[in-house]
């Protein structure tokens, strides 16, 4: 368990570096290099105490020993010069194992301030290598800051989600375990701890705490809060040797590989099997299969797409498609997997996505777990799901299980504060009952759909919403007039002679509803009650009767524009989605009128179907997914248009 003093030291190290090294990933790398440097010296000192000799800092590298670096008489600039030279040369040291040489590969000091380095190394000096899991916990806490690294669609998976996925897949001691985009090795270490736990005499399955079952624990402290430790005392020496050899991962980034090597080393792996490898463009390891694969691969593809080799079953340039294909194709005949995927994999209709889903449903997929949209907050609000694969079960079961999670123990805001609602423990029980016994829980948000039905229209959609009639002829939702559900505020007749293009308070006129922005300002006095904020629902009452959730900033509500507010029993977003259909019907009914008008009274009389709020949320979730799909198509169209222009330019002999 991480004690408060060790946590304070890690935080202090980051605080010291932040002025010179503002990037969190670079901070983690500098702390990692310094810790391993210090720990190598600790191991040398321990060897001497036990009657042996130093192996790391000998010969010409003896001058870089930690005690030399921290010598009281050493000046600041001398310390800086010695340390910078040491970390740059350390991978040439013949006395250190390949693991440490990999860690120091391309290492350098990114600043030249002696006082910063002295303060930093003073804190590092307080750490001691003691072979305990405490150091692994400390390093996991340090790695938690990497959640902020969102480039290329990479987001560090929260620990409780990792443990949740591992618990469902349930890796065994004799199985090979792989993460083909391992990042900092979170899935691999969680799998290792899972196996230790299930091979310890003291483990009590229905009583001991799990990271995914915590309540009230800050998300960054999940890796280190549980005081229960499992020694794996039921494992034989051969079991342990085989287990260490069976756990491995790849990552394309040398920086991530360095961090994963350290993370695994500090969790007891003397020779971690982590390799720098491009899973998508290299086929060197294509023939290597695994019994268990766990991953949260990068979601985004570089401009122009990935250029993969031709051994994938699904031809695509999209990294998320290729990674899922890779995982499925690299399972052994009894292999299992759990992988985090973006919503594009779930329902996009592009050919590669459909082909991938068809392949999964026909031979690999057993369950789809829909995660809350804020799981990766504050770094990304992207909606994700977990695909659970089992090659053996997929051939035995005629259906795929869909499980929707509304809460994961934390709110969905930027800070992800702990809350009491947590669907993860229940989902584990539901999944185990289904995987082990074929039982389908009769609960809300749980649905089994036949593989035949999933494929009947050729889309192979993996969204549970596609198989539930939320609103339709059979739903029989009551029609309710808007006047019973909300209040309407009409705009004020501001004097047009006080309108301005240059100064004053922005004012919303009829024409601005269509563009969701305004260029007109008002320079006179006004009642603040007529101020509109972003997120307010507005309706234009003349012309085309447009409606909009305002996003043009604070502005005044002019005449013939009204604001809907004080919603009761209905979501504002749901009302905004329902009313355009009725407004269009009213507009069409006044086709013979030169200038069309609608009154507040008429708006109050508009009736909309009113399902329960929870169903409204589901409906809006489906609508938002389609809207995101539309935006994704727009981006793809733009990318393809640029590729067309590039091709034409090449034909003309033009270069960029």
C-alpha positions as CSV (number, residue, x, y, z in Angstrom):
1,X,0.0,0.0,0.0
2,X,1.4,3.4,-0.9
3,X,2.0,5.4,2.2
4,X,1.4,9.2,2.4
5,X,5.1,10.0,2.6
6,X,6.0,8.2,-0.6
7,X,3.0,9.8,-2.3
8,X,4.2,13.2,-1.1
9,X,7.7,12.5,-2.4
10,X,6.4,11.7,-5.9
11,X,4.2,14.8,-5.9
12,X,7.2,16.9,-4.7
13,X,9.4,15.5,-7.6
14,X,6.8,16.6,-10.1
15,X,6.4,20.0,-8.4
16,X,10.2,20.6,-8.6
17,X,10.3,19.6,-12.3
18,X,7.1,21.4,-13.6
19,X,8.8,24.8,-14.1
20,X,11.5,23.3,-16.3
21,X,9.7,20.2,-17.6
22,X,6.0,21.2,-18.0
23,X,4.9,18.1,-20.0
24,X,3.6,15.3,-17.7
25,X,5.1,12.5,-19.8
26,X,8.5,14.1,-19.7
27,X,8.2,14.5,-15.9
28,X,7.4,10.8,-15.6
29,X,10.4,9.9,-17.8
30,X,12.8,12.0,-15.8
31,X,11.6,10.6,-12.5
32,X,11.8,7.1,-13.9
33,X,15.4,7.5,-15.1
34,X,16.5,9.0,-11.8
35,X,14.7,6.2,-9.7
36,X,16.4,3.4,-11.7
37,X,19.7,5.2,-11.4
38,X,19.3,5.4,-7.6
39,X,18.0,1.8,-7.4
40,X,21.0,0.4,-9.3
41,X,23.3,2.0,-6.7
42,X,21.1,0.6,-3.9
43,X,21.5,-2.9,-5.4
44,X,25.3,-2.5,-5.6
45,X,25.4,-1.4,-2.0
46,X,23.2,-4.4,-1.0
47,X,25.5,-6.8,-2.8
48,X,28.5,-5.4,-0.9
49,X,26.8,-5.7,2.4
50,X,26.1,-9.4,1.6
51,X,29.8,-10.0,0.9
52,X,29.6,-9.6,-2.9
53,X,30.9,-6.9,-5.2
54,X,29.4,-4.0,-7.2
55,X,28.3,-4.8,-10.7
56,X,26.6,-1.7,-12.0
57,X,29.0,1.1,-11.1
58,X,32.4,-0.3,-11.7
59,X,35.4,0.4,-13.9
60,X,35.0,3.7,-15.8
61,X,31.4,3.9,-14.6
62,X,32.4,3.9,-11.0
63,X,32.7,7.7,-11.2
64,X,28.9,7.9,-11.8
65,X,28.0,6.1,-8.5
66,X,25.1,7.8,-6.6
67,X,27.3,8.5,-3.6
68,X,29.7,10.5,-5.9
69,X,26.8,12.4,-7.3
70,X,25.5,13.3,-3.9
71,X,28.9,14.1,-2.4
72,X,28.6,17.2,-0.1
73,X,31.4,19.1,-1.7
74,X,30.2,18.7,-5.2
75,X,29.2,22.0,-6.8
76,X,25.9,22.5,-8.5
77,X,27.3,22.8,-12.1
78,X,29.6,19.8,-11.4
79,X,26.6,17.7,-10.2
80,X,24.6,18.7,-13.3
81,X,27.5,17.9,-15.7
82,X,28.1,14.5,-14.0
83,X,24.4,13.5,-13.9
84,X,23.7,14.6,-17.5
85,X,26.8,12.7,-18.7
86,X,25.9,9.6,-16.7
87,X,22.4,9.1,-18.0
88,X,23.5,9.7,-21.6
89,X,26.3,7.1,-21.3
90,X,24.5,4.6,-19.0
91,X,23.2,2.4,-21.9
92,X,26.9,1.8,-22.9
93,X,27.6,0.3,-19.4
94,X,28.6,-3.3,-19.9
95,X,27.9,-4.1,-16.3
96,X,24.1,-3.5,-16.4
97,X,21.6,-5.9,-17.9
98,X,19.8,-5.3,-21.2
99,X,16.7,-4.2,-19.3
100,X,18.4,-1.2,-17.8
101,X,20.2,-0.4,-21.0
102,X,16.8,-0.2,-22.7
103,X,15.6,2.1,-20.0
104,X,18.6,4.5,-20.5
105,X,18.4,4.4,-24.2
106,X,18.2,8.0,-25.6
107,X,18.0,9.4,-22.1
108,X,19.0,13.0,-21.6
109,X,18.6,15.9,-19.2
110,X,16.2,18.5,-20.7
111,X,17.2,21.4,-18.5
112,X,20.4,23.0,-17.3
113,X,19.5,24.5,-13.9
114,X,21.7,23.2,-11.1
115,X,19.3,24.2,-8.3
116,X,16.4,22.4,-9.9
117,X,18.5,19.2,-10.3
118,X,19.9,19.4,-6.8
119,X,16.4,19.7,-5.3
120,X,15.1,16.9,-7.5
121,X,17.9,14.5,-6.7
122,X,17.5,15.2,-3.0
123,X,14.0,13.9,-3.2
124,X,15.0,10.9,-5.3
125,X,17.6,10.1,-2.7
126,X,14.9,9.4,-0.2
127,X,13.7,6.4,-2.2
128,X,15.3,3.0,-1.5
129,X,15.0,-0.2,-3.5
130,X,13.6,-2.8,-1.1
131,X,12.1,-5.5,-3.4
132,X,8.6,-4.7,-2.0
133,X,5.4,-4.2,-4.0
134,X,5.3,-0.7,-2.5
135,X,7.6,0.6,-5.2
136,X,5.4,-0.9,-7.9
137,X,2.4,0.9,-6.3
138,X,4.4,4.1,-6.1
139,X,5.2,3.9,-9.8
140,X,1.6,3.2,-10.7
141,X,0.6,6.3,-8.9
142,X,3.3,8.2,-10.8
143,X,1.9,6.8,-14.1
144,X,-1.6,8.1,-13.3
145,X,-0.5,11.5,-14.5
146,X,-0.1,10.0,-18.0
147,X,-3.9,9.9,-18.4
148,X,-3.4,13.4,-19.8
149,X,-1.6,12.1,-22.8
150,X,-4.3,12.1,-25.4
151,X,-2.2,12.3,-28.6
152,X,-3.2,9.8,-31.3
153,X,-6.2,8.6,-29.4
154,X,-4.1,7.2,-26.6
155,X,-5.6,7.4,-23.1
156,X,-4.3,5.6,-20.1
157,X,-7.0,3.2,-19.0
158,X,-8.3,3.8,-15.4
159,X,-7.2,1.1,-13.1
160,X,-10.7,0.0,-12.1
161,X,-11.6,-0.5,-15.8
162,X,-8.5,-2.6,-16.3
163,X,-9.2,-4.8,-13.3
164,X,-12.9,-5.1,-14.4
165,X,-11.8,-6.4,-17.8
166,X,-9.2,-8.7,-16.3
167,X,-11.7,-10.2,-13.9
168,X,-14.1,-11.0,-16.8
169,X,-11.5,-12.6,-19.0
170,X,-10.0,-14.4,-16.0
171,X,-6.4,-15.3,-17.2
172,X,-4.9,-18.5,-15.8
173,X,-1.4,-19.3,-14.6
174,X,-0.5,-21.5,-17.6
175,X,-1.9,-19.2,-20.3
176,X,0.0,-16.8,-22.5
177,X,-1.1,-13.2,-22.0
178,X,-0.5,-10.4,-24.5
179,X,-1.2,-6.6,-24.8
180,X,-0.3,-5.6,-28.4
181,X,-0.5,-1.9,-27.5
182,X,0.7,-2.1,-23.9
183,X,1.5,1.5,-23.0
184,X,2.6,1.3,-19.4
185,X,1.7,-2.4,-19.0
186,X,-1.3,-1.8,-16.8
187,X,-3.2,-4.8,-18.3
188,X,-0.2,-7.1,-18.0
189,X,0.4,-6.2,-14.3
190,X,-3.3,-6.5,-13.4
191,X,-3.3,-10.0,-15.1
192,X,-0.3,-11.0,-13.0
193,X,-1.9,-9.8,-9.8
194,X,-5.1,-11.6,-10.7
195,X,-3.3,-14.9,-11.1
196,X,-1.4,-14.4,-7.8
197,X,-4.7,-13.6,-6.1
198,X,-6.4,-16.8,-7.4
199,X,-3.4,-18.9,-6.4
200,X,-3.1,-17.6,-2.8
201,X,-4.4,-19.5,0.2
202,X,-5.8,-16.3,1.8
203,X,-8.0,-15.2,-1.1
204,X,-11.7,-15.0,-0.4
205,X,-13.5,-14.5,-3.7
206,X,-16.8,-13.0,-2.3
207,X,-15.3,-10.9,0.5
208,X,-12.0,-9.4,-0.6
209,X,-12.1,-5.9,-2.1
210,X,-11.5,-5.3,-5.8
211,X,-10.4,-2.0,-7.5
212,X,-13.6,-2.0,-9.6
213,X,-15.7,-2.4,-6.4
214,X,-14.4,0.6,-4.5
215,X,-16.5,3.4,-3.2
216,X,-15.3,6.8,-2.1
217,X,-11.7,6.3,-3.3
218,X,-10.1,9.0,-5.6
219,X,-9.5,7.5,-9.0
220,X,-5.8,8.2,-9.0
221,X,-5.4,6.2,-5.7
222,X,-7.2,3.1,-6.9
223,X,-3.9,1.3,-7.7
224,X,-2.6,1.7,-4.2
225,X,-5.5,1.8,-1.7
226,X,-6.2,-1.9,-1.3
227,X,-4.2,-3.2,1.7
228,X,-4.8,-6.9,0.7
229,X,-1.7,-8.5,-0.8
230,X,-1.6,-11.9,-2.4
231,X,1.7,-13.8,-2.4
232,X,0.7,-16.5,-4.9
233,X,1.9,-19.1,-2.4
234,X,0.2,-21.9,-4.2
235,X,2.4,-21.4,-7.2
236,X,5.4,-23.7,-7.6
237,X,8.8,-22.3,-8.7
238,X,8.1,-23.7,-12.2
239,X,4.7,-22.0,-12.2
240,X,6.3,-18.7,-11.5
241,X,9.0,-19.2,-14.1
242,X,6.4,-20.1,-16.7
243,X,4.1,-17.2,-15.7
244,X,6.9,-14.6,-16.1
245,X,7.7,-16.0,-19.5
246,X,4.0,-16.1,-20.6
247,X,3.2,-12.4,-20.0
248,X,4.3,-9.9,-22.7
249,X,3.5,-6.8,-24.7
250,X,4.3,-4.6,-27.6
251,X,4.4,-0.9,-28.1
252,X,5.4,1.3,-31.0
253,X,6.7,4.0,-28.7
254,X,10.2,3.6,-27.1
255,X,9.2,6.0,-24.4
256,X,6.1,3.8,-23.5
257,X,8.3,0.7,-23.7
258,X,10.7,2.2,-21.2
259,X,7.9,3.0,-18.7
260,X,6.4,-0.4,-19.1
261,X,9.7,-2.1,-18.5
262,X,10.2,-0.2,-15.3
263,X,6.7,-0.8,-14.2
264,X,7.0,-4.5,-14.7
265,X,10.5,-4.6,-13.1
266,X,9.2,-2.9,-10.0
267,X,6.4,-5.5,-9.8
268,X,8.9,-8.3,-9.7
269,X,9.6,-9.1,-13.3
270,X,13.4,-9.5,-13.5
271,X,13.3,-9.9,-17.3
272,X,10.1,-8.3,-18.7
273,X,9.0,-9.3,-22.1
274,X,8.1,-5.9,-23.6
275,X,9.2,-5.2,-27.1
276,X,9.3,-2.1,-29.3
277,X,7.1,-3.3,-32.2
278,X,4.7,-1.8,-34.7
279,X,1.7,-4.2,-34.4
280,X,0.0,-2.9,-37.5
281,X,2.7,-2.4,-40.1
282,X,5.1,-5.2,-39.2
283,X,4.3,-8.9,-39.7
284,X,7.3,-10.3,-38.0
285,X,5.3,-11.6,-35.1
286,X,2.1,-12.5,-37.0
287,X,2.5,-16.2,-36.2
288,X,2.6,-15.6,-32.5
289,X,-0.8,-16.4,-30.8
290,X,-2.0,-15.8,-27.2
291,X,-4.5,-17.4,-24.9
292,X,-5.5,-14.1,-23.5
293,X,-5.3,-10.6,-25.1
294,X,-6.3,-7.5,-23.2
295,X,-5.9,-4.0,-24.7
296,X,-7.0,-0.4,-25.1
297,X,-5.4,0.4,-28.4
298,X,-5.0,3.8,-29.9
299,X,-8.3,5.1,-31.5
300,X,-7.0,7.6,-34.0
301,X,-5.3,7.1,-37.3
302,X,-2.7,9.4,-38.8
303,X,-3.7,11.6,-41.7
304,X,-3.8,9.3,-44.8
305,X,-4.4,6.3,-42.6
306,X,-2.2,3.4,-41.5
307,X,-0.2,1.5,-44.2
308,X,-0.6,-2.1,-42.9
309,X,0.8,-5.3,-44.3
310,X,-1.6,-7.5,-46.3
311,X,-2.2,-10.3,-43.8
312,X,-5.2,-8.7,-42.1
313,X,-8.6,-10.3,-42.8
314,X,-10.2,-6.9,-43.0
315,X,-8.5,-4.4,-45.4
316,X,-8.5,-1.0,-43.8
317,X,-6.2,2.0,-43.0
318,X,-8.0,2.7,-39.7
319,X,-6.0,1.8,-36.7
320,X,-9.0,0.9,-34.5
321,X,-10.2,-1.6,-37.2
322,X,-6.8,-3.1,-37.6
323,X,-6.1,-3.5,-33.9
324,X,-9.4,-5.3,-33.3
325,X,-8.7,-7.5,-36.3
326,X,-5.2,-8.3,-35.0
327,X,-6.5,-9.2,-31.5
328,X,-9.2,-11.5,-32.9
329,X,-6.9,-13.2,-35.4
330,X,-4.1,-13.8,-32.8
331,X,-6.2,-15.8,-30.3
332,X,-5.5,-19.5,-29.8
333,X,-8.5,-21.8,-30.6
334,X,-9.6,-21.5,-26.9
335,X,-8.4,-17.8,-26.6
336,X,-10.2,-15.0,-24.9
337,X,-10.0,-11.2,-25.2
338,X,-11.3,-7.9,-23.9
339,X,-10.6,-4.8,-25.8
340,X,-11.8,-1.1,-25.4
341,X,-13.1,0.3,-28.7
342,X,-14.6,3.6,-29.8
343,X,-18.2,3.8,-31.1
344,X,-17.1,3.7,-34.7
345,X,-16.4,0.0,-34.3
346,X,-19.9,-0.5,-32.8
347,X,-22.1,0.9,-35.6
348,X,-20.3,2.8,-38.4
349,X,-21.5,1.6,-41.8
350,X,-18.3,2.0,-43.7
351,X,-17.3,-1.3,-45.4
352,X,-14.3,-2.1,-43.2
353,X,-16.3,-1.6,-40.0
354,X,-19.1,-3.8,-41.3
355,X,-16.7,-6.5,-42.4
356,X,-14.9,-6.4,-39.0
357,X,-18.2,-6.7,-37.1
358,X,-19.3,-9.6,-39.3
359,X,-16.1,-11.4,-38.7
360,X,-16.4,-10.9,-34.9
361,X,-20.0,-11.9,-34.7
362,X,-19.5,-15.1,-36.7
363,X,-16.4,-16.4,-34.9
364,X,-15.2,-14.4,-31.9
365,X,-17.6,-12.1,-30.1
366,X,-19.6,-13.2,-26.9
367,X,-20.5,-9.8,-25.3
368,X,-20.5,-6.0,-25.8
369,X,-20.2,-3.9,-22.6
370,X,-21.2,-0.2,-23.2
371,X,-19.2,2.1,-20.9
372,X,-20.3,5.5,-19.7
373,X,-19.2,8.3,-22.0
374,X,-17.0,10.0,-19.3
375,X,-14.8,7.0,-18.4
376,X,-11.7,8.8,-19.9
377,X,-12.6,12.3,-18.5
378,X,-11.1,14.8,-18.3
379,X,-8.8,13.8,-21.1
380,X,-11.5,12.6,-23.5
381,X,-15.2,12.4,-23.5
382,X,-15.2,9.8,-26.3
383,X,-17.8,7.1,-25.9
384,X,-16.3,3.6,-25.6
385,X,-17.4,0.0,-25.3
386,X,-15.6,-3.3,-24.3
387,X,-15.7,-6.2,-26.8
388,X,-15.4,-9.5,-25.0
389,X,-14.2,-12.4,-27.3
390,X,-14.1,-16.1,-26.7
391,X,-13.4,-18.3,-29.7
392,X,-14.7,-21.5,-28.1
393,X,-17.9,-20.0,-26.7
394,X,-18.6,-18.0,-29.8
395,X,-19.1,-21.3,-31.6
396,X,-21.3,-22.7,-28.9
397,X,-23.6,-19.7,-28.2
398,X,-26.2,-18.5,-30.7
399,X,-26.5,-15.1,-29.1
400,X,-24.3,-12.1,-28.1
401,X,-24.8,-10.5,-24.7
402,X,-25.2,-6.7,-24.5
403,X,-24.6,-5.0,-21.1
404,X,-24.9,-1.3,-20.6
405,X,-23.2,0.5,-17.7
406,X,-24.5,3.8,-16.5
407,X,-22.1,4.4,-13.7
408,X,-18.5,3.2,-12.9
409,X,-18.2,4.6,-9.3
410,X,-17.3,8.1,-10.4
411,X,-19.2,11.1,-11.7
412,X,-18.7,11.9,-15.4
413,X,-17.3,15.4,-14.8
414,X,-13.8,16.5,-15.4
415,X,-12.6,15.7,-11.9
416,X,-14.2,12.2,-11.9
417,X,-15.2,12.4,-8.2
418,X,-16.2,9.2,-6.3
419,X,-20.0,8.5,-6.1
420,X,-22.0,5.7,-4.6
421,X,-23.4,4.3,-7.9
422,X,-21.2,1.7,-9.4
423,X,-22.5,-0.9,-12.0
424,X,-19.1,-2.7,-12.4
425,X,-19.5,-5.3,-9.6
426,X,-23.0,-6.3,-10.9
427,X,-21.7,-6.4,-14.4
428,X,-18.9,-8.8,-13.3
429,X,-21.5,-11.2,-11.8
430,X,-23.7,-10.9,-15.0
431,X,-20.8,-11.6,-17.3
432,X,-19.6,-14.6,-15.2
433,X,-23.0,-16.1,-15.1
434,X,-23.3,-15.8,-18.9
435,X,-19.8,-17.0,-19.7
436,X,-19.7,-19.9,-17.3
437,X,-23.4,-21.1,-17.4
438,X,-25.0,-19.3,-20.3
439,X,-27.4,-17.5,-18.0
440,X,-28.8,-14.2,-19.1
441,X,-29.8,-11.9,-16.3
442,X,-33.3,-10.4,-16.4
443,X,-32.3,-6.9,-15.7
444,X,-32.6,-3.5,-17.3
445,X,-29.6,-2.8,-19.6
446,X,-29.0,-6.5,-20.2
447,X,-30.0,-8.0,-23.5
448,X,-29.1,-11.2,-25.5
449,X,-29.5,-10.9,-29.2
450,X,-29.2,-13.8,-31.7
451,X,-26.3,-13.7,-34.1
452,X,-28.8,-14.2,-36.9
453,X,-30.7,-11.0,-35.9
454,X,-27.5,-9.0,-35.7
455,X,-26.6,-9.9,-39.2
456,X,-30.1,-9.8,-40.8
457,X,-29.7,-6.4,-42.5
458,X,-26.0,-6.7,-43.3
459,X,-25.0,-3.9,-40.9
460,X,-23.9,-6.2,-38.0
461,X,-24.6,-3.3,-35.6
462,X,-23.2,-3.9,-32.1
463,X,-25.3,-1.2,-30.4
464,X,-28.0,-2.7,-28.1
465,X,-30.2,0.2,-29.0
466,X,-30.5,-1.2,-32.5
467,X,-32.4,-4.2,-31.1
468,X,-34.7,-2.4,-28.7
469,X,-37.8,-0.4,-29.9
470,X,-37.4,2.6,-27.6
471,X,-40.1,4.7,-29.3
472,X,-42.5,3.2,-31.8
473,X,-46.1,2.1,-32.3
474,X,-45.9,-0.4,-29.5
475,X,-44.4,2.1,-27.0
476,X,-47.7,4.0,-26.5
477,X,-46.0,7.0,-24.8
478,X,-48.4,9.6,-23.6
479,X,-48.5,12.8,-25.6
480,X,-48.1,15.9,-23.4
481,X,-48.4,19.6,-24.4
482,X,-45.2,21.7,-23.8
483,X,-47.2,24.1,-21.7
484,X,-47.4,21.3,-19.0
485,X,-43.7,20.6,-19.1
486,X,-41.9,23.9,-19.3
487,X,-42.1,27.7,-19.2
488,X,-41.8,30.1,-22.2
489,X,-40.2,33.5,-22.1
490,X,-40.8,35.8,-25.0
491,X,-38.2,38.3,-26.2
492,X,-38.3,42.1,-25.6
493,X,-38.9,44.6,-28.4
494,X,-35.5,46.3,-28.2
495,X,-35.3,49.5,-30.3
496,X,-33.6,48.8,-33.6
497,X,-32.1,52.3,-33.7
498,X,-29.9,51.2,-30.8
499,X,-28.5,48.2,-32.7
500,X,-24.8,48.4,-33.6
501,X,-22.3,46.2,-35.5
502,X,-19.3,47.5,-33.4
503,X,-20.1,47.8,-29.7
504,X,-22.6,46.8,-27.0
505,X,-24.2,43.6,-25.9
506,X,-24.9,40.9,-28.5
507,X,-28.6,40.5,-29.4
508,X,-30.4,37.5,-30.9
509,X,-32.7,38.2,-33.8
510,X,-34.8,35.8,-35.8
511,X,-32.1,35.2,-38.5
512,X,-29.6,34.3,-35.8
513,X,-31.5,31.1,-34.8
514,X,-30.5,29.4,-38.0
515,X,-26.8,30.3,-37.7
516,X,-26.6,29.9,-33.9
517,X,-24.6,33.1,-33.8
518,X,-25.1,36.9,-34.0
519,X,-23.2,39.8,-35.3
520,X,-25.7,42.5,-34.0
521,X,-25.1,44.3,-30.7
522,X,-27.4,46.5,-28.6
523,X,-26.0,49.7,-27.0
524,X,-29.1,50.8,-24.9
525,X,-30.2,49.9,-21.4
526,X,-31.7,46.4,-20.8
527,X,-33.2,44.2,-18.2
528,X,-30.8,41.3,-17.3
529,X,-33.9,39.0,-17.3
530,X,-33.6,39.0,-21.1
531,X,-30.1,37.7,-21.2
532,X,-29.6,34.3,-22.9
533,X,-26.7,31.9,-22.0
534,X,-25.1,29.1,-24.0
535,X,-27.3,26.0,-23.7
536,X,-30.6,27.8,-23.6
537,X,-33.3,26.4,-26.0
538,X,-34.7,29.1,-28.4
539,X,-37.4,29.2,-31.0
540,X,-37.7,31.7,-33.9
541,X,-41.4,32.7,-34.0
542,X,-41.5,34.1,-37.6
543,X,-40.5,32.7,-41.0
544,X,-39.2,29.1,-40.8
545,X,-39.8,28.5,-37.1
546,X,-36.2,27.3,-36.5
547,X,-35.2,26.1,-33.1
548,X,-31.7,25.8,-31.6
549,X,-29.8,25.1,-28.4
550,X,-27.9,28.4,-28.3
551,X,-24.2,28.3,-28.5
552,X,-23.3,31.9,-29.5
553,X,-22.4,33.2,-26.1
554,X,-24.3,35.5,-23.7
555,X,-26.8,37.7,-25.6
556,X,-30.1,39.5,-25.3
557,X,-33.4,37.9,-26.3
558,X,-35.1,40.1,-29.0
559,X,-38.8,40.1,-29.9
560,X,-40.2,37.2,-31.9
561,X,-37.6,34.9,-30.4
562,X,-38.6,32.9,-27.3
563,X,-36.7,30.8,-24.7
564,X,-38.0,27.5,-23.3
565,X,-37.0,27.0,-19.6
566,X,-37.9,25.4,-16.3
567,X,-38.3,21.9,-17.7
568,X,-40.2,19.4,-15.5
569,X,-40.2,15.7,-16.3
570,X,-38.4,16.2,-19.5
571,X,-34.8,16.8,-20.7
572,X,-34.1,20.0,-22.5
573,X,-32.1,18.1,-25.2
574,X,-35.0,15.7,-25.7
575,X,-37.5,18.5,-26.2
576,X,-35.1,20.2,-28.6
577,X,-34.9,16.9,-30.6
578,X,-38.7,16.4,-30.7
579,X,-40.1,19.9,-31.5
580,X,-38.6,20.6,-35.0
581,X,-41.0,18.0,-36.5
582,X,-44.1,19.7,-35.0
583,X,-42.8,23.2,-35.9
584,X,-42.4,22.1,-39.5
585,X,-45.9,20.8,-39.5
586,X,-47.2,24.2,-38.3
587,X,-45.1,26.0,-40.9
588,X,-46.4,23.8,-43.7
589,X,-50.0,24.4,-42.5
590,X,-49.5,28.2,-43.1
591,X,-48.1,27.8,-46.7
592,X,-50.5,30.5,-48.1
593,X,-49.4,33.2,-45.7
594,X,-46.8,35.7,-46.9
595,X,-45.1,36.1,-43.5
596,X,-45.5,33.1,-41.2
597,X,-46.0,33.6,-37.4
598,X,-46.3,31.3,-34.4
599,X,-47.4,32.4,-31.0
600,X,-46.3,31.4,-27.5
601,X,-49.7,29.9,-27.0
602,X,-49.3,27.7,-30.1
603,X,-45.9,26.6,-28.9
604,X,-47.5,25.6,-25.5
605,X,-50.1,23.5,-27.3
606,X,-47.4,21.5,-29.2
607,X,-47.7,17.9,-28.0
608,X,-44.7,15.5,-27.8
609,X,-44.4,11.9,-26.7
610,X,-43.1,11.7,-23.2
611,X,-41.3,8.5,-22.1
612,X,-39.6,8.3,-18.7
613,X,-36.5,10.5,-18.2
614,X,-34.3,7.4,-18.3
615,X,-35.7,6.4,-21.7
616,X,-35.3,10.0,-22.8
617,X,-31.6,9.7,-21.9
618,X,-31.3,6.5,-23.9
619,X,-33.0,8.2,-26.9
620,X,-30.6,11.1,-26.7
621,X,-27.6,8.8,-26.4
622,X,-28.7,7.1,-29.7
623,X,-29.2,10.5,-31.4
624,X,-25.9,11.8,-30.2
625,X,-24.1,8.7,-31.5
626,X,-25.7,9.3,-34.9
627,X,-24.6,13.0,-34.8
628,X,-21.1,12.0,-34.0
629,X,-21.2,9.6,-36.8
630,X,-22.2,12.4,-39.2
631,X,-19.3,14.6,-38.0
632,X,-17.0,11.7,-38.5
633,X,-18.2,11.2,-42.0
634,X,-17.7,14.9,-42.7
635,X,-14.1,14.6,-41.5
636,X,-13.6,11.5,-43.6
637,X,-15.0,13.2,-46.7
638,X,-12.6,16.1,-46.2
639,X,-9.7,13.7,-45.8
640,X,-10.7,11.8,-49.0
641,X,-11.2,15.0,-50.9
642,X,-7.6,16.0,-49.9
643,X,-6.4,12.6,-51.1
644,X,-8.1,13.2,-54.5
645,X,-6.5,16.6,-54.8
646,X,-3.1,15.2,-53.9
647,X,-3.5,12.4,-56.5
648,X,-4.4,15.0,-59.2
649,X,-1.4,17.2,-58.1
650,X,0.9,14.2,-58.4
651,X,-0.3,13.5,-62.0
652,X,0.4,17.1,-62.9
653,X,3.9,16.7,-61.4
654,X,3.2,19.2,-58.6
655,X,4.7,18.6,-55.1
656,X,3.6,19.9,-51.8
